[in-house]
């Protein structure tokens, strides 16, 4: 009887949960369908309000009404959507200025430079750009340097002390665990594997990081100095002496314009708009403004420039959100190649690399496509190793000065876990084989020199393939190409000097180059981004499925759940990797 009651109770609870979820889904779909056809009305004397305290990706989907319901703690905003809104607002007679919440924009400096350039263009319309923050990071200050007024809360915090990049080394942990990495690589700068067998940066790695970090610093602090009508030497004094320790210091040394609370910031905007103190500012948020009247006119639908976005690590097979799957990419570029309305293609690459095999497969398709129509590469924050592999097949390569690129090299890595398994966990292994190398490569024993040599030879062949194709794409002698390869990382500015990049600029410059190659003038064509964002229903179902998957992982792994993602990526990795030296963040 008790067991019967348990089943009845479980059935009732299941039906109740199904009913609740169904109601929520239908309500969400109804809300989206009802709002999808709505056009945002922008009142006269309005201000476009943008919150940049988000992860900035290349493109974003529509606003997701299930974000709060399903616990998405990582809001994303598309660079394309930001720039389109700013460009439209410049022409919109009802928009008088832009107000930006600006504390910790989560993006690379190359993406931030695109936003910054868009704001500079916006100001040419005679409208204002103001920013407010309670705290400010280096990246926030970089963007705020172009604002007419930049406010910071008097009790807030501020960081303006230069750039740094830190690497986490795992050798000590592996030593304690009894795990021995087995490394295969080509190039003294291909330091992706260093964290696994060293406890600190090699001299070559430290030299290249110092080089590209200083190159980025030259760019961003030079731009800040120019915007604030200061010399670069004055900026360096502020940084080297750590003169800015408080919000008041930032105003004293002219890095920001005002210290004030949010109500004081609002009062300053009211004054610019001519609104009474008791009145309200008519704000229109970025998401709503996407549905407002379009003042940037598009050209003919029969003349299109396709922008294919390739963002994330590179894997074989179908791609997922935040990764580049070779099969998914092939489908997109083949469709663009066959579509007669698409006259040229821009590849927007934002990738640290990944599978060497998948990179080569995509390179081949790019080579085939550029025989039919122009293919231009536009590098985002990073287009390195496998990311550069994709770019080198294009007709022209465009990069921002602070783009991270190069890293032309190959590596392979295995782990010998014999000590961990035998001596610490008590696991032993035995078996039979028909031929000498049938069980190679092995993770439960020390590999022989012959086994290691076979893998190293494979890495060497991969490197020769990479460098020879790069030399061909750049019309450069192989010896000259190899002199700047070896896995070394460069900024876009440095890559332009050594011949790895053709033009310094952003996505708009790449689109203009593509249009020029097919003799299309501004206003004669439309720009379309691919792949298309998922439909609202697909977003909902994907979100529910992912939430269920995450819940199961957390239930079983607890605090170790974040490691599951890394393990999943390791399982997807091919033997050979064309990937950046290591995971890093410039801050």
LINSUL-V905226 format. One record per run of one state. SS is the DSSP state (a for helix, b for strand, c for the rest). FROM is the first residue (numbers start at 1). TO is the last residue. Records with the same first field share a line. If there is no record, write none. Layout:
BEGIN
SS=FROM-TO, FROM-TO
END
This chain:
BEGIN
c=1-1, 37-45, 52-54, 58-75, 92-94, 102-105, 107-108, 124-127, 137-137, 145-148, 159-164, 166-170, 178-179, 186-190, 198-202, 228-231, 241-246, 253-257, 260-261, 274-281, 290-299, 312-312, 316-322, 339-341, 352-352, 370-374, 385-385, 392-395, 400-403, 407-410, 417-417, 425-448, 474-477, 484-488, 499-502, 505-506, 518-524, 531-535, 573-576, 580-585, 587-587
a=2-36, 79-91, 109-123, 138-144, 171-177, 191-197, 203-227, 232-240, 247-252, 262-273, 286-289, 326-338, 356-369, 386-391, 418-424, 449-473, 478-483, 492-498, 507-517, 536-572
b=46-51, 55-57, 76-78, 95-101, 106-106, 128-136, 149-158, 165-165, 180-185, 258-259, 282-285, 300-311, 313-315, 323-325, 342-351, 353-355, 375-384, 396-399, 404-406, 411-416, 489-491, 503-504, 525-530, 577-579, 586-586
END
